[in-house]
Amino acid sequence: MRCVIARFPFDLVKSEVEQLMKGVRPEPGTGAAVKVGTKVYPVKQVGERITKQDRRDFTADEVTRALIRLGFTCQTLPAEAAPELGGPTF
């Protein structure tokens, strides 16, 4: 499938994306995520691997749209709860 990410055209195939992510450990994070195989990755991590571009060069939305068109399941990871601050209250 042909798509444009960060103004550059890419021909992506689902099996090639799966192969590129094989053996890659998912980074912790919140926000946009995609399930590749049995693992859930931040969309920006996958985008960096498949485009070989810096993450700052594209948006999560661009990669999410491309991955959905390829048949991947995308989701939004919830923000982690802020830790309770201990100590005296005044």
PyMOL Python script that loads the backbone (N, CA, C, O; Angstrom):
from pymol import cmd

cmd.read_pdbstr("""\
ATOM      1  N   MET A   1       0.836  -1.168   0.000  1.00  0.00           N
ATOM      2  CA  MET A   1       0.000   0.000   0.000  1.00  0.00           C
ATOM      3  C   MET A   1       0.887   1.240   0.000  1.00  0.00           C
ATOM      4  O   MET A   1       1.850   1.325   0.763  1.00  0.00           O
ATOM      5  N   ARG A   2       0.563   2.177  -0.843  1.00  0.00           N
ATOM      6  CA  ARG A   2       1.333   3.413  -0.914  1.00  0.00           C
ATOM      7  C   ARG A   2       0.733   4.429   0.042  1.00  0.00           C
ATOM      8  O   ARG A   2      -0.482   4.628   0.062  1.00  0.00           O
ATOM      9  N   CYS A   3       1.575   5.069   0.830  1.00  0.00           N
ATOM     10  CA  CYS A   3       1.121   6.110   1.750  1.00  0.00           C
ATOM     11  C   CYS A   3       2.197   7.191   1.839  1.00  0.00           C
ATOM     12  O   CYS A   3       3.345   6.982   1.446  1.00  0.00           O
ATOM     13  N   VAL A   4       1.805   8.329   2.354  1.00  0.00           N
ATOM     14  CA  VAL A   4       2.739   9.440   2.515  1.00  0.00           C
ATOM     15  C   VAL A   4       2.866   9.738   3.997  1.00  0.00           C
ATOM     16  O   VAL A   4       1.875   9.975   4.687  1.00  0.00           O
ATOM     17  N   ILE A   5       4.108   9.722   4.475  1.00  0.00           N
ATOM     18  CA  ILE A   5       4.408  10.050   5.865  1.00  0.00           C
ATOM     19  C   ILE A   5       5.515  11.091   5.839  1.00  0.00           C
ATOM     20  O   ILE A   5       6.572  10.870   5.248  1.00  0.00           O
ATOM     21  N   ALA A   6       5.270  12.222   6.478  1.00  0.00           N
ATOM     22  CA  ALA A   6       6.233  13.322   6.523  1.00  0.00           C
ATOM     23  C   ALA A   6       6.629  13.757   5.108  1.00  0.00           C
ATOM     24  O   ALA A   6       7.802  14.008   4.830  1.00  0.00           O
ATOM     25  N   ARG A   7       5.636  13.840   4.225  1.00  0.00           N
ATOM     26  CA  ARG A   7       5.817  14.291   2.840  1.00  0.00           C
ATOM     27  C   ARG A   7       6.651  13.341   1.978  1.00  0.00           C
ATOM     28  O   ARG A   7       7.045  13.710   0.873  1.00  0.00           O
ATOM     29  N   PHE A   8       6.928  12.124   2.460  1.00  0.00           N
ATOM     30  CA  PHE A   8       7.679  11.139   1.686  1.00  0.00           C
ATOM     31  C   PHE A   8       6.779   9.936   1.398  1.00  0.00           C
ATOM     32  O   PHE A   8       6.088   9.461   2.299  1.00  0.00           O
ATOM     33  N   PRO A   9       6.772   9.437   0.162  1.00  0.00           N
ATOM     34  CA  PRO A   9       5.950   8.268  -0.162  1.00  0.00           C
ATOM     35  C   PRO A   9       6.621   6.963   0.289  1.00  0.00           C
ATOM     36  O   PRO A   9       7.838   6.804   0.191  1.00  0.00           O
ATOM     37  N   PHE A  10       5.806   6.049   0.776  1.00  0.00           N
ATOM     38  CA  PHE A  10       6.277   4.734   1.208  1.00  0.00           C
ATOM     39  C   PHE A  10       5.328   3.677   0.669  1.00  0.00           C
ATOM     40  O   PHE A  10       4.113   3.871   0.646  1.00  0.00           O
ATOM     41  N   ASP A  11       5.893   2.561   0.238  1.00  0.00           N
ATOM     42  CA  ASP A  11       5.106   1.393  -0.147  1.00  0.00           C
ATOM     43  C   ASP A  11       5.219   0.407   1.003  1.00  0.00           C
ATOM     44  O   ASP A  11       6.254  -0.233   1.185  1.00  0.00           O
ATOM     45  N   LEU A  12       4.146   0.287   1.779  1.00  0.00           N
ATOM     46  CA  LEU A  12       4.165  -0.556   2.971  1.00  0.00           C
ATOM     47  C   LEU A  12       3.342  -1.813   2.758  1.00  0.00           C
ATOM     48  O   LEU A  12       2.303  -1.793   2.097  1.00  0.00           O
ATOM     49  N   VAL A  13       3.824  -2.899   3.329  1.00  0.00           N
ATOM     50  CA  VAL A  13       3.127  -4.185   3.316  1.00  0.00           C
ATOM     51  C   VAL A  13       3.066  -4.662   4.760  1.00  0.00           C
ATOM     52  O   VAL A  13       4.053  -4.584   5.490  1.00  0.00           O
ATOM     53  N   LYS A  14       1.903  -5.156   5.167  1.00  0.00           N
ATOM     54  CA  LYS A  14       1.702  -5.564   6.561  1.00  0.00           C
ATOM     55  C   LYS A  14       2.769  -6.556   7.019  1.00  0.00           C
ATOM     56  O   LYS A  14       3.321  -6.403   8.109  1.00  0.00           O
ATOM     57  N   SER A  15       3.063  -7.557   6.215  1.00  0.00           N
ATOM     58  CA  SER A  15       4.045  -8.573   6.615  1.00  0.00           C
ATOM     59  C   SER A  15       5.447  -7.969   6.789  1.00  0.00           C
ATOM     60  O   SER A  15       6.219  -8.424   7.633  1.00  0.00           O
ATOM     61  N   GLU A  16       5.768  -6.953   5.995  1.00  0.00           N
ATOM     62  CA  GLU A  16       7.082  -6.302   6.131  1.00  0.00           C
ATOM     63  C   GLU A  16       7.161  -5.499   7.422  1.00  0.00           C
ATOM     64  O   GLU A  16       8.203  -5.478   8.077  1.00  0.00           O
ATOM     65  N   VAL A  17       6.072  -4.841   7.790  1.00  0.00           N
ATOM     66  CA  VAL A  17       6.039  -4.104   9.061  1.00  0.00           C
ATOM     67  C   VAL A  17       6.212  -5.086  10.214  1.00  0.00           C
ATOM     68  O   VAL A  17       6.968  -4.825  11.150  1.00  0.00           O
ATOM     69  N   GLU A  18       5.511  -6.215  10.145  1.00  0.00           N
ATOM     70  CA  GLU A  18       5.631  -7.233  11.200  1.00  0.00           C
ATOM     71  C   GLU A  18       7.067  -7.743  11.288  1.00  0.00           C
ATOM     72  O   GLU A  18       7.586  -7.942  12.387  1.00  0.00           O
ATOM     73  N   GLN A  19       7.704  -7.951  10.158  1.00  0.00           N
ATOM     74  CA  GLN A  19       9.082  -8.435  10.137  1.00  0.00           C
ATOM     75  C   GLN A  19      10.037  -7.400  10.732  1.00  0.00           C
ATOM     76  O   GLN A  19      10.942  -7.758  11.485  1.00  0.00           O
ATOM     77  N   LEU A  20       9.844  -6.124  10.403  1.00  0.00           N
ATOM     78  CA  LEU A  20      10.699  -5.061  10.929  1.00  0.00           C
ATOM     79  C   LEU A  20      10.592  -4.943  12.454  1.00  0.00           C
ATOM     80  O   LEU A  20      11.559  -4.579  13.123  1.00  0.00           O
ATOM     81  N   MET A  21       9.411  -5.254  12.994  1.00  0.00           N
ATOM     82  CA  MET A  21       9.203  -5.107  14.438  1.00  0.00           C
ATOM     83  C   MET A  21       9.520  -6.392  15.209  1.00  0.00           C
ATOM     84  O   MET A  21       9.501  -6.398  16.439  1.00  0.00           O
ATOM     85  N   LYS A  22       9.808  -7.463  14.496  1.00  0.00           N
ATOM     86  CA  LYS A  22      10.112  -8.739  15.132  1.00  0.00           C
ATOM     87  C   LYS A  22      11.375  -8.600  15.995  1.00  0.00           C
ATOM     88  O   LYS A  22      12.416  -8.150  15.515  1.00  0.00           O
ATOM     89  N   GLY A  23      11.271  -8.984  17.248  1.00  0.00           N
ATOM     90  CA  GLY A  23      12.404  -8.935  18.164  1.00  0.00           C
ATOM     91  C   GLY A  23      12.658  -7.566  18.775  1.00  0.00           C
ATOM     92  O   GLY A  23      13.616  -7.400  19.530  1.00  0.00           O
ATOM     93  N   VAL A  24      11.817  -6.576  18.462  1.00  0.00           N
ATOM     94  CA  VAL A  24      11.975  -5.233  19.008  1.00  0.00           C
ATOM     95  C   VAL A  24      11.136  -5.127  20.276  1.00  0.00           C
ATOM     96  O   VAL A  24       9.954  -5.471  20.282  1.00  0.00           O
ATOM     97  N   ARG A  25      11.754  -4.653  21.337  1.00  0.00           N
ATOM     98  CA  ARG A  25      11.050  -4.491  22.608  1.00  0.00           C
ATOM     99  C   ARG A  25      10.223  -3.203  22.574  1.00  0.00           C
ATOM    100  O   ARG A  25      10.747  -2.140  22.241  1.00  0.00           O
ATOM    101  N   PRO A  26       8.931  -3.293  22.916  1.00  0.00           N
ATOM    102  CA  PRO A  26       8.095  -2.087  22.949  1.00  0.00           C
ATOM    103  C   PRO A  26       8.571  -1.113  24.027  1.00  0.00           C
ATOM    104  O   PRO A  26       8.897  -1.511  25.145  1.00  0.00           O
ATOM    105  N   GLU A  27       8.603   0.151  23.672  1.00  0.00           N
ATOM    106  CA  GLU A  27       8.973   1.185  24.637  1.00  0.00           C
ATOM    107  C   GLU A  27       7.767   1.514  25.506  1.00  0.00           C
ATOM    108  O   GLU A  27       6.632   1.447  25.034  1.00  0.00           O
ATOM    109  N   PRO A  28       7.992   1.865  26.757  1.00  0.00           N
ATOM    110  CA  PRO A  28       6.857   2.284  27.589  1.00  0.00           C
ATOM    111  C   PRO A  28       6.366   3.641  27.107  1.00  0.00           C
ATOM    112  O   PRO A  28       7.139   4.431  26.564  1.00  0.00           O
ATOM    113  N   GLY A  29       5.112   3.903  27.301  1.00  0.00           N
ATOM    114  CA  GLY A  29       4.606   5.204  26.897  1.00  0.00           C
ATOM    115  C   GLY A  29       3.107   5.275  26.961  1.00  0.00           C
ATOM    116  O   GLY A  29       2.425   4.311  27.311  1.00  0.00           O
ATOM    117  N   THR A  30       2.617   6.427  26.620  1.00  0.00           N
ATOM    118  CA  THR A  30       1.181   6.664  26.576  1.00  0.00           C
ATOM    119  C   THR A  30       0.849   7.251  25.213  1.00  0.00           C
ATOM    120  O   THR A  30       1.745   7.602  24.445  1.00  0.00           O
ATOM    121  N   GLY A  31      -0.418   7.354  24.921  1.00  0.00           N
ATOM    122  CA  GLY A  31      -0.837   7.936  23.643  1.00  0.00           C
ATOM    123  C   GLY A  31      -1.125   6.871  22.614  1.00  0.00           C
ATOM    124  O   GLY A  31      -1.537   5.761  22.950  1.00  0.00           O
ATOM    125  N   ALA A  32      -0.907   7.213  21.354  1.00  0.00           N
ATOM    126  CA  ALA A  32      -1.242   6.327  20.240  1.00  0.00           C
ATOM    127  C   ALA A  32      -0.358   5.086  20.252  1.00  0.00           C
ATOM    128  O   ALA A  32       0.857   5.177  20.425  1.00  0.00           O
ATOM    129  N   ALA A  33      -0.986   3.924  20.064  1.00  0.00           N
ATOM    130  CA  ALA A  33      -0.263   2.651  20.075  1.00  0.00           C
ATOM    131  C   ALA A  33      -0.857   1.731  19.014  1.00  0.00           C
ATOM    132  O   ALA A  33      -1.991   1.913  18.570  1.00  0.00           O
ATOM    133  N   VAL A  34      -0.061   0.740  18.619  1.00  0.00           N
ATOM    134  CA  VAL A  34      -0.496  -0.218  17.597  1.00  0.00           C
ATOM    135  C   VAL A  34      -0.099  -1.615  18.038  1.00  0.00           C
ATOM    136  O   VAL A  34       0.973  -1.817  18.609  1.00  0.00           O
ATOM    137  N   LYS A  35      -0.967  -2.575  17.768  1.00  0.00           N
ATOM    138  CA  LYS A  35      -0.677  -3.965  18.076  1.00  0.00           C
ATOM    139  C   LYS A  35      -0.059  -4.617  16.849  1.00  0.00           C
ATOM    140  O   LYS A  35      -0.685  -4.702  15.792  1.00  0.00           O
ATOM    141  N   VAL A  36       1.178  -5.075  17.003  1.00  0.00           N
ATOM    142  CA  VAL A  36       1.893  -5.776  15.938  1.00  0.00           C
ATOM    143  C   VAL A  36       2.213  -7.161  16.484  1.00  0.00           C
ATOM    144  O   VAL A  36       3.023  -7.300  17.401  1.00  0.00           O
ATOM    145  N   GLY A  37       1.587  -8.173  15.929  1.00  0.00           N
ATOM    146  CA  GLY A  37       1.739  -9.518  16.482  1.00  0.00           C
ATOM    147  C   GLY A  37       1.054  -9.567  17.834  1.00  0.00           C
ATOM    148  O   GLY A  37      -0.139  -9.284  17.947  1.00  0.00           O
ATOM    149  N   THR A  38       1.818  -9.930  18.864  1.00  0.00           N
ATOM    150  CA  THR A  38       1.257 -10.006  20.213  1.00  0.00           C
ATOM    151  C   THR A  38       1.673  -8.830  21.078  1.00  0.00           C
ATOM    152  O   THR A  38       1.297  -8.761  22.248  1.00  0.00           O
ATOM    153  N   LYS A  39       2.440  -7.909  20.525  1.00  0.00           N
ATOM    154  CA  LYS A  39       2.956  -6.781  21.307  1.00  0.00           C
ATOM    155  C   LYS A  39       2.289  -5.476  20.899  1.00  0.00           C
ATOM    156  O   LYS A  39       1.848  -5.305  19.763  1.00  0.00           O
ATOM    157  N   VAL A  40       2.229  -4.555  21.870  1.00  0.00           N
ATOM    158  CA  VAL A  40       1.669  -3.232  21.623  1.00  0.00           C
ATOM    159  C   VAL A  40       2.812  -2.223  21.678  1.00  0.00           C
ATOM    160  O   VAL A  40       3.509  -2.109  22.687  1.00  0.00           O
ATOM    161  N   TYR A  41       2.992  -1.494  20.579  1.00  0.00           N
ATOM    162  CA  TYR A  41       4.083  -0.531  20.443  1.00  0.00           C
ATOM    163  C   TYR A  41       3.533   0.888  20.346  1.00  0.00           C
ATOM    164  O   TYR A  41       2.437   1.090  19.823  1.00  0.00           O
ATOM    165  N   PRO A  42       4.281   1.872  20.846  1.00  0.00           N
ATOM    166  CA  PRO A  42       3.910   3.259  20.546  1.00  0.00           C
ATOM    167  C   PRO A  42       3.992   3.473  19.030  1.00  0.00           C
ATOM    168  O   PRO A  42       4.925   2.994  18.385  1.00  0.00           O
ATOM    169  N   VAL A  43       3.042   4.175  18.476  1.00  0.00           N
ATOM    170  CA  VAL A  43       2.984   4.397  17.034  1.00  0.00           C
ATOM    171  C   VAL A  43       4.258   5.071  16.529  1.00  0.00           C
ATOM    172  O   VAL A  43       4.750   4.738  15.450  1.00  0.00           O
ATOM    173  N   LYS A  44       4.790   6.009  17.296  1.00  0.00           N
ATOM    174  CA  LYS A  44       6.002   6.716  16.869  1.00  0.00           C
ATOM    175  C   LYS A  44       7.192   5.759  16.780  1.00  0.00           C
ATOM    176  O   LYS A  44       8.044   5.931  15.908  1.00  0.00           O
ATOM    177  N   GLN A  45       7.272   4.756  17.657  1.00  0.00           N
ATOM    178  CA  GLN A  45       8.358   3.771  17.601  1.00  0.00           C
ATOM    179  C   GLN A  45       8.270   2.974  16.303  1.00  0.00           C
ATOM    180  O   GLN A  45       9.282   2.756  15.636  1.00  0.00           O
ATOM    181  N   VAL A  46       7.071   2.541  15.946  1.00  0.00           N
ATOM    182  CA  VAL A  46       6.882   1.790  14.707  1.00  0.00           C
ATOM    183  C   VAL A  46       7.168   2.681  13.506  1.00  0.00           C
ATOM    184  O   VAL A  46       7.825   2.255  12.556  1.00  0.00           O
ATOM    185  N   GLY A  47       6.678   3.917  13.545  1.00  0.00           N
ATOM    186  CA  GLY A  47       6.919   4.851  12.449  1.00  0.00           C
ATOM    187  C   GLY A  47       8.398   5.091  12.205  1.00  0.00           C
ATOM    188  O   GLY A  47       8.835   5.183  11.058  1.00  0.00           O
ATOM    189  N   GLU A  48       9.160   5.191  13.267  1.00  0.00           N
ATOM    190  CA  GLU A  48      10.598   5.395  13.127  1.00  0.00           C
ATOM    191  C   GLU A  48      11.257   4.201  12.445  1.00  0.00           C
ATOM    192  O   GLU A  48      12.146   4.375  11.612  1.00  0.00           O
ATOM    193  N   ARG A  49      10.827   2.991  12.793  1.00  0.00           N
ATOM    194  CA  ARG A  49      11.398   1.784  12.186  1.00  0.00           C
ATOM    195  C   ARG A  49      11.035   1.653  10.713  1.00  0.00           C
ATOM    196  O   ARG A  49      11.887   1.310   9.893  1.00  0.00           O
ATOM    197  N   ILE A  50       9.781   1.923  10.373  1.00  0.00           N
ATOM    198  CA  ILE A  50       9.357   1.675   8.997  1.00  0.00           C
ATOM    199  C   ILE A  50       9.770   2.791   8.040  1.00  0.00           C
ATOM    200  O   ILE A  50       9.926   2.548   6.843  1.00  0.00           O
ATOM    201  N   THR A  51       9.948   4.012   8.551  1.00  0.00           N
ATOM    202  CA  THR A  51      10.327   5.122   7.670  1.00  0.00           C
ATOM    203  C   THR A  51      11.817   5.441   7.731  1.00  0.00           C
ATOM    204  O   THR A  51      12.349   6.102   6.840  1.00  0.00           O
ATOM    205  N   LYS A  52      12.486   4.975   8.773  1.00  0.00           N
ATOM    206  CA  LYS A  52      13.899   5.301   9.002  1.00  0.00           C
ATOM    207  C   LYS A  52      14.109   6.809   9.141  1.00  0.00           C
ATOM    208  O   LYS A  52      15.170   7.335   8.804  1.00  0.00           O
ATOM    209  N   GLN A  53      13.081   7.494   9.643  1.00  0.00           N
ATOM    210  CA  GLN A  53      13.142   8.926   9.891  1.00  0.00           C
ATOM    211  C   GLN A  53      13.107   9.187  11.389  1.00  0.00           C
ATOM    212  O   GLN A  53      12.688   8.333  12.172  1.00  0.00           O
ATOM    213  N   ASP A  54      13.546  10.363  11.773  1.00  0.00           N
ATOM    214  CA  ASP A  54      13.466  10.786  13.166  1.00  0.00           C
ATOM    215  C   ASP A  54      11.994  10.952  13.545  1.00  0.00           C
ATOM    216  O   ASP A  54      11.190  11.391  12.722  1.00  0.00           O
ATOM    217  N   ARG A  55      11.645  10.612  14.758  1.00  0.00           N
ATOM    218  CA  ARG A  55      10.257  10.697  15.214  1.00  0.00           C
ATOM    219  C   ARG A  55       9.692  12.108  15.154  1.00  0.00           C
ATOM    220  O   ARG A  55       8.479  12.290  15.053  1.00  0.00           O
ATOM    221  N   ARG A  56      10.552  13.087  15.214  1.00  0.00           N
ATOM    222  CA  ARG A  56      10.085  14.471  15.171  1.00  0.00           C
ATOM    223  C   ARG A  56       9.652  14.886  13.768  1.00  0.00           C
ATOM    224  O   ARG A  56       9.045  15.944  13.601  1.00  0.00           O
ATOM    225  N   ASP A  57       9.956  14.066  12.753  1.00  0.00           N
ATOM    226  CA  ASP A  57       9.649  14.408  11.373  1.00  0.00           C
ATOM    227  C   ASP A  57       8.229  14.050  10.946  1.00  0.00           C
ATOM    228  O   ASP A  57       7.783  14.479   9.882  1.00  0.00           O
ATOM    229  N   PHE A  58       7.517  13.277  11.750  1.00  0.00           N
ATOM    230  CA  PHE A  58       6.158  12.875  11.382  1.00  0.00           C
ATOM    231  C   PHE A  58       5.265  12.892  12.604  1.00  0.00           C
ATOM    232  O   PHE A  58       5.741  12.923  13.739  1.00  0.00           O
ATOM    233  N   THR A  59       3.960  12.873  12.358  1.00  0.00           N
ATOM    234  CA  THR A  59       3.009  12.858  13.466  1.00  0.00           C
ATOM    235  C   THR A  59       2.521  11.432  13.715  1.00  0.00           C
ATOM    236  O   THR A  59       2.589  10.572  12.836  1.00  0.00           O
ATOM    237  N   ALA A  60       2.035  11.206  14.911  1.00  0.00           N
ATOM    238  CA  ALA A  60       1.462   9.902  15.241  1.00  0.00           C
ATOM    239  C   ALA A  60       0.235   9.640  14.379  1.00  0.00           C
ATOM    240  O   ALA A  60      -0.036   8.493  14.022  1.00  0.00           O
ATOM    241  N   ASP A  61      -0.511  10.690  14.042  1.00  0.00           N
ATOM    242  CA  ASP A  61      -1.707  10.524  13.216  1.00  0.00           C
ATOM    243  C   ASP A  61      -1.371  10.009  11.820  1.00  0.00           C
ATOM    244  O   ASP A  61      -2.095   9.172  11.279  1.00  0.00           O
ATOM    245  N   GLU A  62      -0.284  10.498  11.236  1.00  0.00           N
ATOM    246  CA  GLU A  62       0.110  10.034   9.901  1.00  0.00           C
ATOM    247  C   GLU A  62       0.385   8.534   9.911  1.00  0.00           C
ATOM    248  O   GLU A  62      -0.073   7.804   9.032  1.00  0.00           O
ATOM    249  N   VAL A  63       1.131   8.086  10.907  1.00  0.00           N
ATOM    250  CA  VAL A  63       1.499   6.670  10.999  1.00  0.00           C
ATOM    251  C   VAL A  63       0.271   5.832  11.357  1.00  0.00           C
ATOM    252  O   VAL A  63       0.085   4.740  10.820  1.00  0.00           O
ATOM    253  N   THR A  64      -0.559   6.339  12.258  1.00  0.00           N
ATOM    254  CA  THR A  64      -1.762   5.609  12.654  1.00  0.00           C
ATOM    255  C   THR A  64      -2.662   5.356  11.453  1.00  0.00           C
ATOM    256  O   THR A  64      -3.153   4.242  11.273  1.00  0.00           O
ATOM    257  N   ARG A  65      -2.882   6.377  10.631  1.00  0.00           N
ATOM    258  CA  ARG A  65      -3.721   6.206   9.437  1.00  0.00           C
ATOM    259  C   ARG A  65      -3.152   5.132   8.512  1.00  0.00           C
ATOM    260  O   ARG A  65      -3.891   4.293   7.996  1.00  0.00           O
ATOM    261  N   ALA A  66      -1.829   5.162   8.306  1.00  0.00           N
ATOM    262  CA  ALA A  66      -1.200   4.171   7.427  1.00  0.00           C
ATOM    263  C   ALA A  66      -1.332   2.763   8.004  1.00  0.00           C
ATOM    264  O   ALA A  66      -1.630   1.821   7.270  1.00  0.00           O
ATOM    265  N   LEU A  67      -1.115   2.614   9.304  1.00  0.00           N
ATOM    266  CA  LEU A  67      -1.181   1.294   9.928  1.00  0.00           C
ATOM    267  C   LEU A  67      -2.600   0.736   9.931  1.00  0.00           C
ATOM    268  O   LEU A  67      -2.795  -0.467   9.758  1.00  0.00           O
ATOM    269  N   ILE A  68      -3.582   1.599  10.127  1.00  0.00           N
ATOM    270  CA  ILE A  68      -4.975   1.149  10.075  1.00  0.00           C
ATOM    271  C   ILE A  68      -5.318   0.670   8.666  1.00  0.00           C
ATOM    272  O   ILE A  68      -5.988  -0.349   8.502  1.00  0.00           O
ATOM    273  N   ARG A  69      -4.862   1.399   7.653  1.00  0.00           N
ATOM    274  CA  ARG A  69      -5.118   0.991   6.272  1.00  0.00           C
ATOM    275  C   ARG A  69      -4.459  -0.346   5.944  1.00  0.00           C
ATOM    276  O   ARG A  69      -4.942  -1.086   5.086  1.00  0.00           O
ATOM    277  N   LEU A  70      -3.350  -0.657   6.631  1.00  0.00           N
ATOM    278  CA  LEU A  70      -2.678  -1.945   6.430  1.00  0.00           C
ATOM    279  C   LEU A  70      -3.388  -3.081   7.173  1.00  0.00           C
ATOM    280  O   LEU A  70      -3.119  -4.254   6.915  1.00  0.00           O
ATOM    281  N   GLY A  71      -4.294  -2.734   8.096  1.00  0.00           N
ATOM    282  CA  GLY A  71      -5.034  -3.759   8.821  1.00  0.00           C
ATOM    283  C   GLY A  71      -4.606  -3.960  10.254  1.00  0.00           C
ATOM    284  O   GLY A  71      -5.041  -4.916  10.897  1.00  0.00           O
ATOM    285  N   PHE A  72      -3.758  -3.080  10.775  1.00  0.00           N
ATOM    286  CA  PHE A  72      -3.345  -3.184  12.176  1.00  0.00           C
ATOM    287  C   PHE A  72      -4.396  -2.553  13.079  1.00  0.00           C
ATOM    288  O   PHE A  72      -5.169  -1.697  12.649  1.00  0.00           O
ATOM    289  N   THR A  73      -4.416  -2.989  14.341  1.00  0.00           N
ATOM    290  CA  THR A  73      -5.318  -2.437  15.339  1.00  0.00           C
ATOM    291  C   THR A  73      -4.580  -1.353  16.114  1.00  0.00           C
ATOM    292  O   THR A  73      -3.557  -1.618  16.745  1.00  0.00           O
ATOM    293  N   CYS A  74      -5.100  -0.146  16.063  1.00  0.00           N
ATOM    294  CA  CYS A  74      -4.502   0.973  16.789  1.00  0.00           C
ATOM    295  C   CYS A  74      -5.415   1.349  17.946  1.00  0.00           C
ATOM    296  O   CYS A  74      -6.629   1.152  17.893  1.00  0.00           O
ATOM    297  N   GLN A  75      -4.806   1.891  18.985  1.00  0.00           N
ATOM    298  CA  GLN A  75      -5.544   2.268  20.188  1.00  0.00           C
ATOM    299  C   GLN A  75      -4.831   3.421  20.863  1.00  0.00           C
ATOM    300  O   GLN A  75      -3.723   3.794  20.477  1.00  0.00           O
ATOM    301  N   THR A  76      -5.471   3.980  21.866  1.00  0.00           N
ATOM    302  CA  THR A  76      -4.849   5.029  22.659  1.00  0.00           C
ATOM    303  C   THR A  76      -4.577   4.468  24.041  1.00  0.00           C
ATOM    304  O   THR A  76      -5.486   3.992  24.720  1.00  0.00           O
ATOM    305  N   LEU A  77      -3.316   4.528  24.451  1.00  0.00           N
ATOM    306  CA  LEU A  77      -2.958   4.066  25.781  1.00  0.00           C
ATOM    307  C   LEU A  77      -3.272   5.171  26.777  1.00  0.00           C
ATOM    308  O   LEU A  77      -2.974   6.337  26.519  1.00  0.00           O
ATOM    309  N   PRO A  78      -3.869   4.821  27.909  1.00  0.00           N
ATOM    310  CA  PRO A  78      -4.205   5.851  28.899  1.00  0.00           C
ATOM    311  C   PRO A  78      -2.955   6.415  29.562  1.00  0.00           C
ATOM    312  O   PRO A  78      -1.938   5.732  29.690  1.00  0.00           O
ATOM    313  N   ALA A  79      -3.051   7.674  29.981  1.00  0.00           N
ATOM    314  CA  ALA A  79      -1.947   8.299  30.715  1.00  0.00           C
ATOM    315  C   ALA A  79      -1.850   7.629  32.078  1.00  0.00           C
ATOM    316  O   ALA A  79      -2.859   7.292  32.698  1.00  0.00           O
ATOM    317  N   GLU A  80      -0.624   7.445  32.525  1.00  0.00           N
ATOM    318  CA  GLU A  80      -0.435   6.837  33.830  1.00  0.00           C
ATOM    319  C   GLU A  80      -0.886   7.820  34.895  1.00  0.00           C
ATOM    320  O   GLU A  80      -0.717   9.032  34.760  1.00  0.00           O
ATOM    321  N   ALA A  81      -1.459   7.274  35.949  1.00  0.00           N
ATOM    322  CA  ALA A  81      -1.918   8.119  37.045  1.00  0.00           C
ATOM    323  C   ALA A  81      -0.726   8.779  37.721  1.00  0.00           C
ATOM    324  O   ALA A  81       0.328   8.169  37.897  1.00  0.00           O
ATOM    325  N   ALA A  82      -0.914  10.028  38.092  1.00  0.00           N
ATOM    326  CA  ALA A  82       0.165  10.745  38.780  1.00  0.00           C
ATOM    327  C   ALA A  82       0.385  10.099  40.142  1.00  0.00           C
ATOM    328  O   ALA A  82      -0.582   9.781  40.834  1.00  0.00           O
ATOM    329  N   PRO A  83       1.640   9.899  40.538  1.00  0.00           N
ATOM    330  CA  PRO A  83       1.897   9.286  41.838  1.00  0.00           C
ATOM    331  C   PRO A  83       1.451  10.201  42.968  1.00  0.00           C
ATOM    332  O   PRO A  83       1.517  11.427  42.872  1.00  0.00           O
ATOM    333  N   GLU A  84       1.005   9.580  44.018  1.00  0.00           N
ATOM    334  CA  GLU A  84       0.589  10.343  45.199  1.00  0.00           C
ATOM    335  C   GLU A  84       1.826  10.965  45.842  1.00  0.00           C
ATOM    336  O   GLU A  84       2.852  10.312  46.031  1.00  0.00           O
ATOM    337  N   LEU A  85       1.698  12.202  46.160  1.00  0.00           N
ATOM    338  CA  LEU A  85       2.808  12.877  46.839  1.00  0.00           C
ATOM    339  C   LEU A  85       2.614  12.684  48.330  1.00  0.00           C
ATOM    340  O   LEU A  85       1.569  13.022  48.887  1.00  0.00           O
ATOM    341  N   GLY A  86       3.633  12.137  48.965  1.00  0.00           N
ATOM    342  CA  GLY A  86       3.555  11.919  50.412  1.00  0.00           C
ATOM    343  C   GLY A  86       4.079  13.124  51.161  1.00  0.00           C
ATOM    344  O   GLY A  86       4.699  14.009  50.571  1.00  0.00           O
ATOM    345  N   GLY A  87       3.844  13.159  52.403  1.00  0.00           N
ATOM    346  CA  GLY A  87       4.371  14.257  53.212  1.00  0.00           C
ATOM    347  C   GLY A  87       3.254  14.981  53.928  1.00  0.00           C
ATOM    348  O   GLY A  87       2.073  14.705  53.721  1.00  0.00           O
ATOM    349  N   PRO A  88       3.645  15.894  54.758  1.00  0.00           N
ATOM    350  CA  PRO A  88       2.642  16.592  55.557  1.00  0.00           C
ATOM    351  C   PRO A  88       1.838  17.583  54.710  1.00  0.00           C
ATOM    352  O   PRO A  88       2.331  18.142  53.730  1.00  0.00           O
ATOM    353  N   THR A  89       0.607  17.776  55.116  1.00  0.00           N
ATOM    354  CA  THR A  89      -0.231  18.782  54.485  1.00  0.00           C
ATOM    355  C   THR A  89      -0.372  19.923  55.465  1.00  0.00           C
ATOM    356  O   THR A  89      -0.491  19.692  56.668  1.00  0.00           O
ATOM    357  N   PHE A  90      -0.361  21.108  54.992  1.00  0.00           N
ATOM    358  CA  PHE A  90      -0.420  22.270  55.868  1.00  0.00           C
ATOM    359  C   PHE A  90      -1.709  23.010  55.680  1.00  0.00           C
ATOM    360  O   PHE A  90      -1.940  24.025  56.337  1.00  0.00           O
TER     361      PHE A  90
END
""", "prot")
cmd.dss("prot")
cmd.show_as("cartoon", "prot")
cmd.util.cbc("prot")
cmd.orient("prot")
